[in-house]
Amino acid sequence: MESPLEDITVIEIDNFVASPSAAAILADLGARVIKIEPLAGDPWRGLSRPTKNDDLSEALKQLDLQFDVDNRGKESIAVALDQPEGVDLVHKLIAKADIFMCNLLINRQEKFGLDPETLLELKPNLVHATLTGYGTSGPDAWRPGYDVTAFFGRSGLYDAQREGEDGIVPMARPAQGDHTTGLAFVSAILAALRLAEKSGEGQVVETSLYETAVWTQASDYAVTAVDHAPVRRRARKELLAITGNRFPCGDGKWVVFNMMPDTAYWAPMCRAIGIGELIDDERFADSRSRYRNMAELIDLIDAALAKKPRDDWGKIFDKAGLIWGPVLGLHEVVQDPHAIELGMFPKMEHPDAGAYTTVNIPMRFARAKVGPRSPAPGIGEHTDSVLAEFGFSEEEINSMLEAKTIGSGERA
């Protein structure tokens, strides 16, 4: 089977997670992705959480798994962009590529000759793609951004997730905003690529952590952008419907219900969890009454659900036709039979560490080859082979190595 992007070459200059994650998706879709790193490597290298399973091999324990998932399937060359020779080298690579992608602020793009105007002169039909924290224009375009600051903080997402008006700001898990923005970046790049292929003219596209985060909250902003009213942050005992709430079970694990309208599900829910006597209780006679007495009602349901563990309740909920979901821990998701059936955690093969599990992109094709292809490269692992393929002589490569314009490394 063919891969969707198997004839596309991508040059990538970025670091950490958001833009590299988009390039990893392009590699999974079949593109040839050449990652240009500084001689010391992407600073995201080496920051993975250590594995905690003592049964794993020492080689697998040493594998940089978090870096790997966002850089798999790529080739790496190490180039010193602070040298004119390094910039010239990169320009020659870009001139033969289809896509250039980066997470450099505009002033740094201009400093290194990687801005759209310069690169479109080299390759008129190039797709030039930029991912930043806040965009390339506007009063804060200069500001560096990470997902916790630009995606979760500035966008209103952290504030909206607080539990009640006085709740603390929650902490996001690593790179959630980065990976979400990476998906938006991929969408923009593929749309631009189609235009470039149709017209023969280059395209300049961008996205940002800030803009993507706002889009993820579009249902709220559809109203807030009109009335400018703050969103009410509701604690669990202040939600509008009892059938759309979260509850702890007897083993400390939680379930979440989302059954609307509550008038249709109130009685079936009560019967399922063994509190059928509340159906006709005048305190909870209708939706308004249940809302006014939400705190008392939640205490009653909490007490009922405390009698069984989560998974036992799940069987009862399914039999009763309730709409619910288990609140799984990350360690449970990787063993979830449904996740396994969907191929969400495929196996990869590392030349030193052997077989290991990775994370699939959220795309499945019936008639195309899509998915992880090879582990992340070491710093400059492909410098010599890529430059030779792009027309550099052995003498030129050795000269640049001696001048520390490039670095040539081995697999990490």
Backbone torsions as a table, in degrees:
resi	resn	phi	psi	omega
1	MET	NA	144.4	177.0
2	GLU	-77.3	159.1	172.0
3	SER	-104.3	145.8	-174.5
4	PRO	-57.8	-34.5	-173.9
5	LEU	-118.0	29.0	-170.6
6	GLU	-67.9	-15.7	178.2
7	ASP	-105.3	16.4	-176.6
8	ILE	-107.1	134.7	176.4
9	THR	-111.9	130.8	-177.6
10	VAL	-118.3	131.6	169.9
11	ILE	-106.1	127.3	-172.4
12	GLU	-123.5	125.7	172.9
13	ILE	-127.6	103.4	-176.5
14	ASP	-165.5	-177.5	178.3
15	ASN	-155.4	175.0	-175.7
16	PHE	56.5	-126.1	-157.8
17	VAL	-121.4	-48.0	-166.0
18	ALA	-59.8	-59.9	-179.5
19	SER	-67.1	-43.8	175.0
20	PRO	-56.7	-34.8	179.2
21	SER	-65.3	-36.1	177.0
22	ALA	-66.2	-40.4	178.3
23	ALA	-66.4	-33.7	176.2
24	ALA	-64.5	-38.6	176.3
25	ILE	-63.4	-43.9	178.1
26	LEU	-60.3	-38.3	176.8
27	ALA	-66.0	-41.6	176.5
28	ASP	-61.4	-29.8	178.7
29	LEU	-83.6	1.7	172.4
30	GLY	107.7	-4.5	-179.4
31	ALA	-70.0	151.9	169.8
32	ARG	-86.9	117.0	-176.3
33	VAL	-114.2	120.0	178.2
34	ILE	-108.3	112.2	-178.3
35	LYS	-91.1	121.6	177.7
36	ILE	-97.8	117.7	-177.4
37	GLU	-114.2	156.2	168.5
38	PRO	-64.6	165.2	-176.3
39	LEU	-59.3	-29.6	178.6
40	ALA	-85.3	-6.7	177.9
41	GLY	92.4	165.5	174.1
42	ASP	-58.5	126.5	-178.7
43	PRO	-64.3	-9.8	175.0
44	TRP	-72.2	-19.7	178.9
45	ARG	-61.8	138.7	173.7
46	GLY	82.7	5.3	-177.9
47	LEU	-103.9	8.6	-179.7
48	SER	-64.5	149.4	170.9
49	ARG	-65.7	132.0	178.1
50	PRO	-63.6	147.0	175.7
51	THR	-70.6	151.7	-175.6
52	LYS	-113.2	4.5	-178.2
53	ASN	-94.2	111.7	-177.2
54	ASP	-69.4	-15.4	-179.2
55	ASP	-78.9	-10.4	-179.9
56	LEU	-73.7	152.8	177.2
57	SER	-67.7	156.4	179.5
58	GLU	-61.4	-37.0	179.4
59	ALA	-64.2	-40.0	179.7
60	LEU	-71.0	-35.8	177.3
61	LYS	-62.2	-29.9	-178.2
62	GLN	-84.6	-9.3	-177.0
63	LEU	-69.8	132.9	-178.1
64	ASP	-81.9	81.2	-166.5
65	LEU	-68.7	-37.7	-179.5
66	GLN	-71.2	-37.2	173.6
67	PHE	-66.2	-38.6	-176.0
68	ASP	-60.5	-42.9	-173.5
69	VAL	-66.1	-26.9	-179.3
70	ASP	-98.8	1.2	-177.6
71	ASN	-136.7	11.8	179.6
72	ARG	-66.7	154.1	174.6
73	GLY	75.3	6.5	-176.5
74	LYS	-104.0	164.6	166.9
75	GLU	-106.6	146.2	-179.4
76	SER	-118.8	131.6	167.9
77	ILE	-126.0	143.6	-177.9
78	ALA	-104.7	123.8	-174.6
79	VAL	-137.0	137.3	176.1
80	ALA	-88.9	100.7	-177.8
81	LEU	-73.2	-12.5	178.2
82	ASP	-81.9	2.3	173.4
83	GLN	-108.2	135.9	178.6
84	PRO	-55.0	-35.9	179.3
85	GLU	-65.0	-33.7	177.3
86	GLY	-66.9	-41.6	177.6
87	VAL	-64.2	-42.8	178.6
88	ASP	-60.3	-41.5	179.0
89	LEU	-60.2	-47.1	-178.9
90	VAL	-63.1	-39.9	178.0
91	HIS	-59.0	-39.7	179.9
92	LYS	-66.7	-35.0	176.9
93	LEU	-69.5	-44.6	-178.1
94	ILE	-63.6	-33.6	-179.6
95	ALA	-62.1	-19.5	179.5
96	LYS	-109.1	10.5	-177.4
97	ALA	-104.4	169.1	176.5
98	ASP	-100.5	-32.7	-175.4
99	ILE	-133.8	133.7	167.3
100	PHE	-116.2	127.9	-179.8
101	MET	-131.6	143.4	-177.7
102	CYS	-155.0	169.2	171.6
103	ASN	-122.8	32.5	-179.6
104	LEU	-85.7	136.3	171.2
105	LEU	-64.4	157.8	-172.7
106	ILE	-57.1	-40.9	-179.0
107	ASN	-62.7	-33.3	178.2
108	ARG	-77.1	-34.6	174.3
109	GLN	-59.7	-45.3	-179.7
110	GLU	-67.4	-37.6	179.6
111	LYS	-60.3	-39.6	-176.6
112	PHE	-100.4	10.8	178.9
113	GLY	66.1	35.9	-178.1
114	LEU	-116.8	14.5	178.9
115	ASP	-75.1	159.4	-176.8
116	PRO	-56.0	-43.9	-177.1
117	GLU	-59.8	-44.9	-179.5
118	THR	-65.7	-46.1	-173.8
119	LEU	-74.7	-30.5	177.8
120	LEU	-72.2	-19.7	171.2
121	GLU	-71.8	-34.3	178.0
122	LEU	-73.7	-40.9	-176.2
123	LYS	-138.8	93.8	-172.4
124	PRO	-60.2	-25.2	-179.1
125	ASN	-105.3	23.5	-179.4
126	LEU	-72.6	144.8	165.9
127	VAL	-92.9	116.0	179.6
128	HIS	-105.0	117.6	-172.2
129	ALA	-125.8	131.7	-177.4
130	THR	-126.6	134.1	172.8
131	LEU	-121.3	124.2	179.8
132	THR	-132.6	-178.2	177.2
133	GLY	-74.2	-42.0	-170.4
134	TYR	-130.8	9.3	-177.9
135	GLY	98.1	173.3	-176.8
136	THR	-102.9	3.8	176.0
137	SER	-139.2	167.7	-178.6
138	GLY	99.8	165.7	-173.7
139	PRO	-63.6	-21.8	-179.0
140	ASP	-111.2	18.3	179.7
141	ALA	-62.6	-23.8	-178.8
142	TRP	-75.5	-15.9	-166.6
143	ARG	-81.1	125.6	172.1
144	PRO	-63.2	147.9	-178.1
145	GLY	-142.1	138.2	171.0
146	TYR	-113.4	169.6	-175.5
147	ASP	-65.3	-34.0	-179.3
148	VAL	-68.9	-28.3	-179.1
149	THR	-91.5	-51.7	-174.5
150	ALA	-84.4	-42.1	-176.3
151	PHE	-79.4	-55.1	-174.7
152	PHE	-85.4	-39.4	-175.3
153	GLY	-80.9	-63.5	-172.7
154	ARG	-65.0	-29.4	-174.2
155	SER	-78.3	-9.0	-176.1
156	GLY	92.7	-4.5	-174.5
157	LEU	-67.4	-45.8	178.0
158	TYR	-58.1	-46.0	-177.7
159	ASP	-63.0	-41.8	-178.8
160	ALA	-67.0	-23.2	-177.8
161	GLN	-88.9	-3.4	178.5
162	ARG	-64.3	142.1	-179.3
163	GLU	-84.8	96.3	-178.4
164	GLY	82.8	171.6	-174.7
165	GLU	-65.6	-27.8	-177.4
166	ASP	-106.9	9.6	-177.0
167	GLY	-68.9	152.6	179.2
168	ILE	-75.3	159.2	176.4
169	VAL	-73.6	124.7	-179.5
170	PRO	-73.3	166.1	177.6
171	MET	-110.5	126.9	179.7
172	ALA	-72.9	155.6	172.5
173	ARG	-74.1	160.0	-173.6
174	PRO	-57.2	127.8	167.0
175	ALA	67.4	18.7	175.8
176	GLN	-59.6	-47.7	178.5
177	GLY	-66.3	-35.2	178.4
178	ASP	-62.0	-47.5	-176.7
179	HIS	-70.2	-34.8	175.9
180	THR	-64.5	-44.6	178.8
181	THR	-67.4	-32.1	175.8
182	GLY	-60.1	-37.9	177.1
183	LEU	-64.8	-41.3	176.7
184	ALA	-63.2	-38.6	179.5
185	PHE	-63.0	-44.8	177.6
186	VAL	-59.3	-44.1	-179.6
187	SER	-59.5	-45.3	-179.8
188	ALA	-64.4	-42.0	-179.0
189	ILE	-63.7	-44.4	-177.7
190	LEU	-68.2	-37.5	176.3
191	ALA	-64.8	-42.0	178.5
192	ALA	-65.5	-37.9	179.4
193	LEU	-62.4	-40.9	178.3
194	ARG	-62.4	-43.0	178.4
195	LEU	-63.7	-42.9	-179.9
196	ALA	-63.2	-39.6	179.7
197	GLU	-69.3	-35.1	-179.9
198	LYS	-74.2	-40.1	-172.0
199	SER	-100.2	-20.9	-173.7
200	GLY	76.8	4.6	-180.0
201	GLU	-106.8	144.0	180.0
202	GLY	-67.6	159.8	179.8
203	GLN	-130.6	143.8	177.2
204	VAL	-118.6	119.1	-177.6
205	VAL	-130.8	158.6	176.8
206	GLU	-156.0	162.3	167.2
207	THR	-147.3	175.4	180.0
208	SER	-147.3	159.9	175.9
209	LEU	-59.5	-42.0	-178.0
210	TYR	-62.7	-50.3	-178.2
211	GLU	-64.9	-41.1	-179.4
212	THR	-64.6	-40.5	179.8
213	ALA	-63.0	-39.5	177.3
214	VAL	-63.1	-41.4	179.6
215	TRP	-62.9	-36.8	179.1
216	THR	-64.1	-19.4	177.9
217	GLN	-107.5	25.8	-174.4
218	ALA	-59.0	-31.7	179.2
219	SER	-62.9	-38.6	174.9
220	ASP	-72.1	-46.9	-174.9
221	TYR	-68.9	-22.4	177.1
222	ALA	-56.7	-33.6	178.0
223	VAL	-95.1	-45.2	-176.0
224	THR	-61.3	-34.7	179.2
225	ALA	-65.5	-20.5	-179.8
226	VAL	-92.9	-47.8	-174.3
227	ASP	-99.2	-10.8	177.7
228	HIS	59.6	20.6	-179.9
229	ALA	-86.7	141.2	177.1
230	PRO	-67.1	146.7	177.4
231	VAL	-77.3	134.9	178.4
232	ARG	-75.6	127.5	177.7
233	ARG	-91.1	110.1	-173.2
234	ARG	-99.4	128.9	171.7
235	ALA	-72.4	169.4	-176.2
236	ARG	-58.3	-35.5	-178.1
237	LYS	-87.4	11.0	178.4
238	GLU	-122.0	6.1	-179.8
239	LEU	-68.1	158.3	-171.6
240	LEU	-74.3	-30.0	-175.1
241	ALA	-134.9	133.4	179.3
242	ILE	-66.6	-27.2	-178.9
243	THR	-83.5	4.8	174.9
244	GLY	-128.4	63.2	-173.0
245	ASN	-141.8	-178.4	-176.6
246	ARG	-121.5	141.0	-173.7
247	PHE	-141.2	141.2	173.4
248	PRO	-83.8	147.9	177.9
249	CYS	-107.5	-176.0	-172.6
250	GLY	-65.9	-22.7	179.5
251	ASP	-97.2	10.7	-179.6
252	GLY	85.2	-6.2	177.5
253	LYS	-88.1	153.8	-171.0
254	TRP	-109.9	159.4	170.1
255	VAL	-128.9	156.9	176.9
256	VAL	-126.8	134.0	176.3
257	PHE	-104.9	147.0	170.5
258	ASN	-145.9	80.3	-174.1
259	MET	-124.5	105.4	-178.2
260	MET	-127.2	144.4	-2.1
261	PRO	-74.5	155.7	-174.8
262	ASP	-68.7	-21.7	178.5
263	THR	-62.7	-30.6	-178.8
264	ALA	-80.2	-26.2	-172.6
265	TYR	-110.6	-9.3	-176.5
266	TRP	-57.7	-52.3	-177.0
267	ALA	-66.9	-47.6	177.7
268	PRO	-58.7	-36.6	179.1
269	MET	-65.5	-44.7	-179.3
270	CYS	-60.8	-44.9	-179.5
271	ARG	-63.2	-41.1	-176.5
272	ALA	-62.9	-38.1	-175.0
273	ILE	-99.0	8.6	171.7
274	GLY	81.7	27.1	176.7
275	ILE	-125.6	44.1	-177.9
276	GLY	-58.7	-23.4	-179.1
277	GLU	-65.7	-18.2	-179.4
278	LEU	-79.2	-14.2	-176.4
279	ILE	-58.7	-41.0	-177.7
280	ASP	-101.9	8.1	178.0
281	ASP	-69.6	126.1	-174.6
282	GLU	-63.6	-22.6	176.9
283	ARG	-64.3	-24.7	-175.2
284	PHE	-125.6	33.4	-170.4
285	ALA	-68.1	-30.8	-179.7
286	ASP	-146.2	179.3	-175.5
287	SER	-59.5	-42.0	-179.8
288	ARG	-64.1	-41.8	179.7
289	SER	-65.0	-41.9	179.8
290	ARG	-64.6	-36.7	177.9
291	TYR	-67.0	-44.4	-179.3
292	ARG	-63.4	-30.3	-177.9
293	ASN	-110.1	29.7	-173.9
294	MET	-59.0	-43.4	-177.1
295	ALA	-60.6	-45.1	179.7
296	GLU	-66.3	-40.7	-177.9
297	LEU	-66.7	-39.8	178.8
298	ILE	-63.5	-39.9	177.7
299	ASP	-60.1	-40.1	179.8
300	LEU	-66.8	-41.6	179.9
301	ILE	-70.9	-39.8	176.2
302	ASP	-56.4	-43.8	-179.2
303	ALA	-65.0	-38.4	179.1
304	ALA	-67.7	-43.3	-177.2
305	LEU	-72.8	-18.0	179.1
306	ALA	-69.2	-8.4	-176.3
307	LYS	-82.8	-13.7	-178.8
308	LYS	-140.8	155.7	175.1
309	PRO	-73.7	163.3	-175.2
310	ARG	-54.4	-48.6	-173.5
311	ASP	-69.3	-30.2	173.9
312	ASP	-66.5	-42.4	176.8
313	TRP	-61.7	-36.5	-178.1
314	GLY	-58.0	-41.2	178.3
315	LYS	-64.4	-38.1	179.0
316	ILE	-68.2	-42.5	179.4
317	PHE	-62.0	-43.3	180.0
318	ASP	-62.7	-43.2	-179.9
319	LYS	-62.9	-32.8	-179.2
320	ALA	-84.8	-4.9	179.7
321	GLY	75.5	25.3	178.2
322	LEU	-80.5	152.7	177.1
323	ILE	-99.3	111.3	-172.3
324	TRP	-149.1	167.7	173.1
325	GLY	-146.9	144.1	174.4
326	PRO	-76.7	143.8	173.1
327	VAL	-89.0	93.6	-174.4
328	LEU	-83.0	147.2	167.9
329	GLY	-77.8	156.9	179.8
330	LEU	-55.8	-37.8	-179.0
331	HIS	-68.0	-23.6	177.2
332	GLU	-80.3	-35.3	-176.8
333	VAL	-61.5	-40.3	-177.3
334	VAL	-68.4	-12.6	176.6
335	GLN	-109.8	4.0	-178.6
336	ASP	-66.5	122.6	-179.4
337	PRO	-55.2	-34.3	179.8
338	HIS	-68.9	-41.5	177.0
339	ALA	-61.7	-40.0	179.2
340	ILE	-64.8	-42.4	179.6
341	GLU	-63.1	-36.5	179.2
342	LEU	-78.1	-6.5	-179.7
343	GLY	72.5	32.3	-175.8
344	MET	-73.5	-19.1	-178.6
345	PHE	-130.9	76.0	-176.8
346	PRO	-76.0	166.1	177.1
347	LYS	-93.4	145.8	171.8
348	MET	-126.9	165.8	-179.3
349	GLU	-120.8	123.7	176.5
350	HIS	-103.9	138.4	-175.7
351	PRO	-61.9	-26.3	179.9
352	ASP	-106.0	-41.8	-174.3
353	ALA	-87.3	-14.0	-179.1
354	GLY	81.8	-154.4	-176.1
355	ALA	-74.8	140.3	176.0
356	TYR	-151.5	162.6	-177.2
357	THR	-93.9	138.5	175.2
358	THR	-127.2	-169.2	-176.0
359	VAL	-117.2	131.0	-177.8
360	ASN	-82.9	155.2	172.4
361	ILE	-74.4	155.1	-175.4
362	PRO	-83.6	53.3	178.9
363	MET	-143.0	133.7	176.3
364	ARG	-132.1	135.0	-177.9
365	PHE	-117.1	135.8	179.3
366	ALA	-78.0	-31.3	-172.5
367	ARG	-131.2	37.8	177.2
368	ALA	-148.3	151.1	179.1
369	LYS	-88.0	108.4	-177.5
370	VAL	-136.5	135.9	176.5
371	GLY	145.9	176.8	-179.4
372	PRO	-59.1	139.9	-176.4
373	ARG	-117.2	-37.8	-178.7
374	SER	-158.2	158.2	179.5
375	PRO	-65.1	166.7	175.5
376	ALA	-61.6	145.3	-179.2
377	PRO	-79.5	161.5	168.9
378	GLY	-75.9	166.7	-179.3
379	ILE	-61.0	120.4	177.1
380	GLY	65.1	21.1	-176.8
381	GLU	-58.8	-31.6	-174.7
382	HIS	-111.2	14.0	-176.2
383	THR	-54.0	-53.6	-175.9
384	ASP	-62.4	-47.7	-174.7
385	SER	-68.8	-40.0	179.5
386	VAL	-66.1	-46.8	-178.0
387	LEU	-64.6	-38.5	176.9
388	ALA	-62.7	-42.1	179.2
389	GLU	-65.1	-32.8	-179.0
390	PHE	-87.3	10.9	169.9
391	GLY	101.8	6.7	178.2
392	PHE	-84.1	137.1	-179.3
393	SER	-78.7	163.5	177.5
394	GLU	-60.8	-37.4	179.1
395	GLU	-64.6	-42.6	178.7
396	GLU	-64.4	-41.7	-179.7
397	ILE	-64.4	-44.9	179.3
398	ASN	-63.6	-38.1	179.1
399	SER	-64.0	-41.9	179.1
400	MET	-69.4	-32.7	175.2
401	LEU	-64.0	-44.1	-179.9
402	GLU	-64.2	-35.5	-179.2
403	ALA	-82.9	-0.5	-176.8
404	LYS	57.6	33.4	171.2
405	THR	-79.2	-31.6	177.2
406	ILE	-131.0	162.7	174.0
407	GLY	-126.2	143.4	179.3
408	SER	-121.8	120.9	-174.4
409	GLY	-126.3	-174.9	178.0
410	GLU	-114.7	169.9	176.2
411	ARG	-58.7	136.9	-179.2
412	ALA	-68.9	NA	NA
